[in-house]
Amino acid sequence: MQRFAAVIRLRPEKEPEYRALHAAAWPGVLAALKRANIGNYSIFLRDGLLFSYLEYTGTDYAADTAAIAVDPVSRDWWAVTDPCQQPLDSVAEGQWWAPAEEIFHLD
């Protein structure tokens, strides 16, 4: 199992919409995540920053996340969630969420 975390800003005026979307996450989006071997997925909010954490149990993260990227339901979901978010200045070209480095873990 691999752990992944990432950070992005939440546009303040979009917080109610973002919360409502995630309170009723689309079943097709959840199914795409599970097909991609992603579980124990959480998004936290603090001071305008969204922090995501997930666990990946597959063998090819790049291929599994690429499958999500072409999934029509996931793309429709991103069309409504992406306008709520603002990438950090430090993201690399082509990134949306900024990956966070794990510096400590306790099992």
C-alpha positions as CSV (number, residue, x, y, z in Angstrom):
1,M,0.0,0.0,0.0
2,Q,1.2,3.5,-0.8
3,R,0.0,6.7,0.9
4,F,-0.5,9.9,-1.1
5,A,-1.3,13.4,0.2
6,A,-1.8,16.7,-1.7
7,V,-2.8,20.3,-1.0
8,I,-4.8,22.9,-2.9
9,R,-6.5,26.2,-2.0
10,L,-10.3,26.3,-1.7
11,R,-11.8,29.6,-3.1
12,P,-13.6,31.1,-0.1
13,E,-16.8,32.0,-2.0
14,K,-17.0,28.3,-3.2
15,E,-16.8,26.7,0.2
16,P,-20.5,26.0,0.6
17,E,-20.7,24.5,-2.9
18,Y,-17.7,22.4,-2.4
19,R,-18.9,21.1,0.9
20,A,-22.4,20.3,-0.6
21,L,-20.8,18.4,-3.5
22,H,-18.7,16.2,-1.2
23,A,-21.6,15.6,1.2
24,A,-23.3,13.9,-1.7
25,A,-20.3,12.7,-3.8
26,W,-21.4,11.1,-7.0
27,P,-21.6,7.3,-7.0
28,G,-19.8,7.1,-10.3
29,V,-16.9,9.1,-9.1
30,L,-16.6,6.9,-6.0
31,A,-16.8,3.8,-8.2
32,A,-14.0,5.1,-10.5
33,L,-11.8,5.7,-7.4
34,K,-12.4,2.2,-6.2
35,R,-11.7,0.7,-9.6
36,A,-8.4,2.6,-9.5
37,N,-7.4,0.9,-6.3
38,I,-7.9,4.0,-4.2
39,G,-9.3,3.8,-0.7
40,N,-9.2,5.4,2.7
41,Y,-9.5,8.7,0.9
42,S,-10.2,11.8,2.9
43,I,-10.2,15.6,2.2
44,F,-9.7,18.0,5.1
45,L,-10.2,21.7,5.2
46,R,-8.2,24.3,7.3
47,D,-7.8,28.0,6.8
48,G,-8.7,27.8,3.1
49,L,-6.4,24.9,2.3
50,L,-7.7,21.5,1.3
51,F,-5.6,18.5,2.3
52,S,-6.2,15.2,0.7
53,Y,-5.0,11.8,1.8
54,L,-5.5,8.5,0.1
55,E,-4.2,4.9,0.1
56,Y,-3.3,3.1,-3.1
57,T,-3.3,-0.7,-3.2
58,G,-2.7,-1.3,-6.9
59,T,0.5,-1.9,-8.8
60,D,0.5,0.9,-11.4
61,Y,-0.6,4.2,-9.9
62,A,0.1,6.2,-13.2
63,A,-2.2,3.8,-15.2
64,D,-4.9,3.7,-12.6
65,T,-5.0,7.5,-12.2
66,A,-4.9,7.9,-16.0
67,A,-8.1,5.7,-16.1
68,I,-9.8,8.1,-13.7
69,A,-8.7,11.0,-15.9
70,V,-10.6,9.6,-19.0
71,D,-13.6,8.5,-17.0
72,P,-16.6,10.6,-18.2
73,V,-18.3,10.8,-14.8
74,S,-15.0,11.8,-13.1
75,R,-14.4,14.5,-15.8
76,D,-17.9,15.9,-15.2
77,W,-17.2,15.9,-11.5
78,W,-14.0,17.9,-12.0
79,A,-15.9,20.3,-14.2
80,V,-17.9,21.3,-11.1
81,T,-15.2,20.9,-8.4
82,D,-12.2,22.5,-10.2
83,P,-13.7,26.0,-10.3
84,C,-13.9,25.8,-6.4
85,Q,-10.1,25.2,-6.2
86,Q,-7.0,27.3,-6.8
87,P,-3.7,25.5,-7.2
88,L,-0.7,26.6,-5.0
89,D,1.9,28.7,-6.7
90,S,4.4,25.9,-6.2
91,V,2.7,23.3,-8.3
92,A,4.7,21.9,-11.3
93,E,3.5,22.3,-14.8
94,G,0.4,20.1,-15.4
95,Q,-0.3,19.6,-11.7
96,W,-3.5,20.7,-10.0
97,W,-3.2,19.5,-6.5
98,A,0.3,20.0,-5.0
99,P,1.8,16.7,-3.8
100,A,2.9,16.7,-0.2
101,E,5.9,14.8,1.0
102,E,5.5,12.3,3.8
103,I,8.1,13.1,6.5
104,F,6.7,10.9,9.3
105,H,4.5,7.9,9.7
106,L,3.5,5.8,12.7
107,D,1.7,2.4,12.2
